[in-house]
Amino acid sequence: MRSTSKNRTRRAARTAAAVAAGALALSLTACGGDDKDSGNEPGGSGQQTGNTVTLPKLNGESLEVAAVWTGAEQENFKKVLAEFEKRTGAKVTFVPAQDPIINFLGSKVAGGQPPDIAMLPQPGAIKQAVDKKWAKPLGADVIKELQENYSQGWQDIGKVGDKQYGVYYKAANKSLIWYNNQVFENAGATEPKTWDELLTTAQTVYDSGVTPFSVGGAEGWTLTDWFENVYLSQAGPEKYDQLAKHEIKWTDPSVKDALTTLAQVWGKKDYVAGGATGALQTDFPASVTQVFTGGDQPKAAMVYEGDFAQVNITQAKAEVGTDAKVFPFPSVGGTAPVVSGGDAAVILQDSKAAQALATWLASPDAATIQAKLGGYLSPNKNVDNSAYPNEVQRRIAKALIDSGDDFRFDMSDQAPQAFGGTPGKGEWKALQDFLKNPSDIAGTQAKLEADAAAAYGN
């Protein structure tokens, strides 16, 4: 779904890059402490997450919520659902889903047992759910909560036509590179601001005896994120808009330029942990944890991905802000890129209870619970910045909120899911094949264009 206007999204990339990248560049390496108050822990007897939203009593009601989240991300979200249960008396069951979630939901709908709410990770998936007549419009209470707590831009990407279907509960800043601080100090490496400086930093790290990059190539979405940051910075916002809508072809010279740039990292097997073969067997969580385990000799020094990598960093027993530091994705062209993503709650079975849960997820109360747990970023502007557990996360969150309507959404998430969101197919598969053979730029472009044309129907 592409409900934002072309002029607004073009302005978004320029402004977000200036606001968010500038703020992050100044502050993301700040040392992070743990500011959580044990008396405010979600699920604890002394929980004080605020009570800004009115919810009905739902004793005896049961709900199912489906999402692809696993591990700590799933467990943290369950704490949010537990508070909803406490406040309403309803019972909520989390249903683990598989990618692509639209296919998963299709089987549930066909069997007559769709979940009440699904957390959809792509705007294109929201539109598909609406087109298939699965999704139900949000009611007045949810919309009121959205209007109070969200910028117009975040409301708009949850719309199809003029109706509101999605509550963007979770956001992401997907323009960050995390690094092992001890490795950088040992190597005498510095944080780069440009792509050329990134390559210099990588060589410095390599010369110190540590592989520069960890790449989670087993999951194609991480590779699309790499591409989008390079493309947005190098080709610019107008081209980004056009490619996101398939108004220009993937055989365009701008795509060739971006793939050529990516090959400067992906094409050097000594720069990627395990080489291409190893990267293609490494999932996202492992791509993060292997940077922050192994003492002075981890498998790699840096890993690219969004703010949500903090969950995996914590699992590696590393401290964000000291052991693990971060810098904005370097500028390839004139401006550093800022790419956002997000997950939206969409109602599939309309009921008083489902509308109440959507209202809850649109509230600062719900988001504050998960913010305190780390590894999470909310687009809700009324979540107090102090809720985030460390200075790094607080600065990332502030940059997102300060950008207001001015943000650029993940390109692959805007695409039809068959192209931009399906394992083993479309953009995910083409970029995995490119990681395996970065010299085949023309072949990669041709495959991307063929798959895009089929998915977009033009």
C-alpha positions in Angstrom: 0.0 0.0 0.0 1.3 3.4 -0.9 -1.1 5.9 0.6 1.3 8.7 1.1 1.7 11.2 -1.7 4.8 11.3 -3.9 5.7 14.8 -2.8 5.4 14.0 0.9 7.5 10.9 0.6 10.2 12.7 -1.4 10.3 15.3 1.3 10.3 12.6 3.9 13.6 11.1 2.8 15.4 14.4 2.7 14.1 15.6 6.1 14.4 12.3 7.8 18.0 11.9 6.6 18.8 15.4 7.9 17.0 15.0 11.3 17.5 11.4 12.2 20.9 10.7 10.7 22.3 13.9 12.2 20.9 13.2 15.6 22.1 9.6 15.5 25.6 10.5 14.3 26.1 12.8 17.3 24.7 10.5 20.0 24.4 6.8 19.2 27.7 5.8 20.7 26.7 7.2 24.0 27.2 4.8 26.9 23.9 3.1 27.9 22.8 2.4 31.4 19.8 0.4 32.6 17.1 2.8 33.8 14.4 0.2 34.5 12.6 0.5 37.8 12.0 -3.0 39.1 8.8 -1.7 40.6 7.5 -0.9 37.1 8.4 -4.2 35.4 5.6 -5.4 33.2 3.8 -8.2 34.9 5.1 -7.2 38.3 2.9 -6.4 41.3 4.1 -2.8 41.3 3.5 -2.2 37.6 2.9 1.5 36.8 2.7 1.8 33.0 0.1 4.6 33.1 -3.6 4.4 32.4 -4.3 6.7 29.5 -6.8 4.5 27.7 -10.3 3.4 28.6 -11.0 -0.3 27.9 -14.2 -2.3 28.3 -14.7 -5.2 30.7 -14.4 -8.4 28.6 -14.7 -11.2 31.1 -15.2 -14.5 29.4 -14.0 -13.2 26.0 -11.1 -15.0 24.1 -8.9 -13.6 21.4 -6.1 -14.9 19.2 -3.3 -12.7 17.9 -1.0 -14.0 15.2 2.5 -12.7 14.4 5.8 -14.0 13.0 7.7 -12.9 16.1 9.8 -15.4 17.9 12.2 -15.6 20.9 12.5 -12.6 23.1 10.4 -10.4 20.8 7.5 -12.8 21.1 7.9 -13.1 24.9 8.1 -9.3 25.4 4.9 -8.9 23.3 3.1 -11.5 25.4 3.8 -9.2 28.4 1.8 -6.5 26.6 -1.0 -8.9 26.0 -0.9 -10.0 29.6 -1.5 -6.4 30.8 -4.5 -6.2 28.4 -5.9 -9.4 30.0 -5.4 -7.9 33.5 -7.2 -4.7 32.6 -10.2 -6.2 30.7 -10.6 -9.8 31.9 -10.2 -11.2 28.4 -8.0 -14.2 27.5 -5.5 -13.6 24.7 -3.6 -16.4 23.0 -0.5 -15.7 20.9 -0.5 -17.7 17.6 3.0 -18.1 16.1 2.8 -17.5 12.3 5.2 -18.3 9.5 6.5 -16.1 6.6 4.8 -15.1 4.4 2.1 -14.4 6.9 -0.5 -13.8 4.2 -0.2 -17.4 3.1 -0.4 -18.5 6.8 -3.5 -16.4 7.3 -5.0 -17.7 4.0 -4.9 -21.3 5.3 -6.5 -20.1 8.6 -9.3 -18.2 6.8 -9.9 -21.2 4.5 -10.3 -23.4 7.5 -12.7 -21.0 9.1 -10.4 -20.1 12.0 -8.6 -16.8 11.3 -7.0 -15.1 14.3 -8.9 -12.1 15.7 -5.9 -9.8 15.0 -2.8 -10.3 12.8 0.4 -8.3 13.1 1.3 -7.6 9.4 4.9 -6.6 8.6 4.3 -5.0 5.2 1.9 -2.3 4.0 1.5 -4.5 0.9 0.2 -7.3 3.2 -2.4 -4.9 4.7 -3.7 -4.1 1.2 -3.8 -7.8 0.3 -5.8 -8.5 3.4 -8.2 -5.8 2.5 -8.4 -6.9 -1.1 -9.2 -10.4 0.0 -11.9 -9.0 2.3 -10.2 -10.5 5.4 -9.4 -7.2 7.1 -12.0 -5.2 9.0 -12.0 -1.4 9.4 -10.9 0.0 12.7 -13.6 1.5 14.9 -14.0 5.0 16.3 -12.2 4.2 19.6 -9.2 2.9 17.8 -9.1 5.9 15.4 -9.4 8.3 18.3 -6.4 6.7 19.9 -4.4 6.8 16.7 -5.2 10.5 16.1 -4.0 11.3 19.7 -0.8 9.3 19.6 0.5 9.0 16.0 1.7 11.4 13.3 -0.4 11.6 10.2 2.2 9.7 8.2 2.0 6.7 10.5 -1.8 6.8 10.3 -1.7 7.0 6.6 0.4 3.9 6.0 -2.3 1.9 7.9 -5.0 3.0 5.5 -6.3 1.5 2.3 -8.2 4.0 0.4 -9.8 6.3 2.9 -10.4 3.6 5.6 -8.1 2.9 8.6 -7.2 -0.8 8.8 -3.8 -0.9 10.6 -2.3 0.2 13.9 1.4 0.5 13.6 2.4 -0.9 16.9 6.1 -1.5 16.2 8.5 0.6 14.2 12.1 0.2 13.2 15.1 2.4 12.3 16.7 0.2 9.7 19.7 2.4 8.9 22.2 1.3 11.6 25.4 -0.6 11.8 26.3 -2.2 15.1 29.9 -3.0 16.1 32.0 -4.7 18.7 33.6 -1.9 20.5 36.6 -3.9 21.8 37.4 -5.0 18.2 37.3 -1.4 17.0 39.5 -0.3 19.9 42.0 -3.1 19.3 42.2 -2.3 15.6 42.3 1.5 16.0 39.2 1.7 13.8 36.9 4.7 13.7 33.2 5.1 12.9 32.7 5.9 9.2 30.3 8.5 7.9 30.7 7.7 4.2 30.7 4.4 2.2 34.4 4.9 1.3 35.2 5.4 5.0 33.2 2.2 5.7 35.5 0.3 3.3 38.5 1.8 5.0 37.3 0.8 8.4 36.6 -2.7 7.2 40.1 -3.0 5.9 41.5 -1.7 9.2 39.5 -4.3 11.1 40.5 -7.0 8.7 44.2 -6.1 9.1 43.7 -6.6 12.8 42.7 -10.2 12.3 38.9 -10.0 12.6 36.5 -10.4 9.7 34.7 -7.1 9.1 31.1 -8.0 8.5 28.5 -10.5 9.7 25.6 -11.0 7.2 22.4 -12.9 7.9 21.9 -14.1 4.4 19.8 -17.1 5.3 16.9 -14.6 5.6 16.5 -12.6 2.4 14.9 -9.6 4.2 18.2 -8.6 5.7 19.7 -8.4 2.2 16.8 -6.2 0.9 17.5 -3.8 3.8 21.2 -3.6 2.7 20.1 -2.8 -0.8 17.5 -0.2 0.2 20.0 1.8 2.3 22.6 1.9 -0.5 19.9 2.7 -3.1 18.2 5.5 -1.2 21.5 7.2 -0.5 23.0 6.7 -3.9 20.0 7.0 -6.3 18.1 9.5 -4.2 14.4 9.7 -3.0 12.8 10.2 -6.4 14.3 7.1 -7.8 13.5 5.3 -4.5 9.8 6.2 -4.9 9.8 5.1 -8.5 11.4 1.8 -7.9 9.2 1.1 -4.9 6.1 1.5 -7.2 7.8 -0.3 -10.1 7.5 2.9 -12.1 11.1 2.2 -13.3 12.5 -1.2 -14.0 15.0 -3.1 -11.9 17.2 -3.1 -15.1 17.6 0.7 -14.6 21.2 1.9 -14.3 20.5 3.1 -10.8 20.0 -0.5 -9.7 23.2 -1.5 -11.4 25.0 1.2 -9.5 23.6 0.0 -6.1 24.5 -3.6 -6.8 28.0 -2.6 -7.9 28.4 -0.8 -4.6 27.1 -3.7 -2.5 29.5 -6.0 -4.3 32.3 -4.0 -2.8 31.4 -5.7 0.5 29.6 -8.8 -0.5 32.1 -9.6 -3.3 35.1 -9.8 -0.9 34.8 -13.2 0.7 37.3 -12.2 3.4 35.0 -9.3 4.4 32.0 -11.5 5.2 32.0 -14.1 8.1 32.0 -17.5 6.6 32.1 -16.1 3.0 29.0 -16.2 0.9 28.3 -19.9 1.8 28.5 -19.2 5.5 26.4 -16.0 5.3 23.7 -17.9 3.4 23.5 -20.3 6.3 23.4 -17.6 9.0 20.0 -16.4 10.2 19.5 -12.9 11.5 19.8 -13.7 15.3 23.1 -15.6 14.7 24.4 -12.8 12.5 24.1 -10.4 15.5 25.2 -12.7 18.3 28.4 -13.9 16.5 29.6 -10.2 16.5 29.3 -10.0 20.3 30.6 -13.4 21.4 34.1 -14.9 21.2 35.9 -12.3 23.3 38.6 -10.4 21.3 38.1 -12.7 18.4 34.4 -12.8 17.4 33.4 -14.1 14.0 32.9 -10.6 12.8 33.3 -7.0 13.9 30.1 -5.3 12.5 26.6 -6.3 11.6 24.0 -4.2 9.7 20.4 -4.1 10.9 17.8 -2.1 12.7 17.4 -1.0 16.4 15.7 -4.4 17.1 19.1 -6.0 17.0 19.4 -5.0 20.6 17.3 -8.0 21.7 19.9 -10.3 20.2 22.9 -8.2 21.5 21.5 -8.6 25.0 21.1 -12.4 24.5 24.8 -12.4 23.6 25.4 -11.0 27.1 26.8 -7.8 25.6 25.9 -4.3 27.0 24.5 -1.9 24.5 26.4 1.4 24.6 29.7 -0.2 26.0 30.3 -3.6 24.4 28.0 -2.9 21.5 28.0 0.5 19.8 26.3 1.7 16.7 26.6 4.3 13.9 24.2 5.4 11.2 24.4 3.6 7.8 27.1 5.7 6.0 26.2 7.9 3.1 26.8 6.4 -0.3 25.6 9.5 -2.2 25.1 13.0 -0.8 22.9 12.1 2.2 22.9 9.3 4.7 19.9 7.0 4.3 17.0 6.6 6.8 14.8 3.6 6.2 11.9 2.7 8.5 9.9 -0.4 8.9 7.0 -1.5 11.1 4.4 -4.0 12.1 0.7 -3.2 12.1 -2.2 -4.8 14.0 -5.1 -5.6 11.6 -8.4 -7.0 12.7 -9.6 -10.1 10.9 -12.6 -11.0 13.1 -14.5 -7.9 14.2 -15.8 -7.8 17.7 -15.9 -5.6 20.7 -12.9 -7.5 22.1 -10.9 -7.2 18.9 -11.5 -3.5 18.6 -10.6 -3.1 22.3 -7.3 -4.9 21.7 -6.5 -2.7 18.7 -7.3 0.3 20.8 -4.9 -1.0 23.5 -2.1 -1.5 21.0 -2.6 2.1 19.8 -2.1 3.4 23.3 1.1 4.7 24.9 0.3 2.3 27.8 0.9 -0.8 25.7 4.0 0.5 23.9 5.6 1.7 27.2 5.5 -1.9 28.5 7.5 -3.2 25.6 9.7 -0.1 25.4 11.0 -0.9 28.9 12.0 -4.3 27.8 14.4 -3.1 25.1 14.8 -4.2 21.4 11.6 -2.3 20.5 10.8 1.1 18.9 7.3 2.6 18.9 6.0 5.2 16.4 3.6 6.3 19.2 4.7 9.9 20.0 3.2 9.9 23.5 5.5 7.1 24.8 7.8 8.9 27.3 11.4 8.7 26.0 12.6 7.7 29.5 10.7 4.4 29.0 13.5 3.1 26.8 16.1 1.2 28.8 19.4 2.8 27.6 20.7 6.0 26.1 21.3 4.5 22.7 17.6 3.4 22.4 16.3 6.7 23.7 18.2 8.6 21.0 17.0 6.2 18.3 13.4 6.7 19.5 13.7 10.4 19.7 15.1 10.7 16.2 12.1 8.7 14.9 9.5 10.8 16.7 11.2 14.1 15.9 11.0 13.2 12.2 7.1 13.4 12.5 5.6 12.6 9.1 9.0 12.7 7.5 10.2 9.1 7.1 10.8 6.6 4.3 9.2 3.2 4.6 11.1 0.0 3.7 10.9 -0.6 -0.1 10.4 -4.3 0.0 7.6 -3.9 2.5 5.8 -1.7 0.1 6.0 -4.3 -2.7 3.5 -7.1 -3.3 4.4 -9.9 -0.9 5.2 -12.3 -3.7 8.1 -10.0 -4.7 9.2 -8.3 -1.5 8.3 -10.6 1.4 8.4 -14.3 0.5 11.3 -16.7 1.4 12.9 -18.3 -1.5 11.2 -16.1 -4.1 11.3 -12.6 -5.6 13.7 -10.0 -4.2 14.7 -12.1 -1.3 15.9 -15.0 -3.5 17.5 -12.8 -6.1 19.6 -11.0 -3.6 20.6 -14.3 -1.9 21.8 -15.4 -5.3 23.6 -12.1 -5.8 25.3 -12.6 -2.4 26.5 -16.0 -3.7 27.7 -14.5 -7.0 28.2 -10.7 -6.8 29.8 -10.5 -10.2 26.4 -11.3 -11.9 24.9 -7.9 -11.7 23.1 -8.0 -15.1 21.7 -11.4 -14.3 20.5 -10.3 -10.9 18.8 -7.2 -12.4 17.1 -9.3 -15.1 15.8 -11.8 -12.4 14.6 -8.9 -10.2 12.8 -7.3 -13.0 11.1 -10.5 -14.2 9.9 -11.2 -10.7 8.8 -7.6 -10.1 6.8 -7.5 -13.3 5.0 -10.6 -12.5 4.2 -9.5 -8.9 3.2 -5.9 -9.8 1.4 -7.0 -13.0 3.1 -4.4 -15.3 
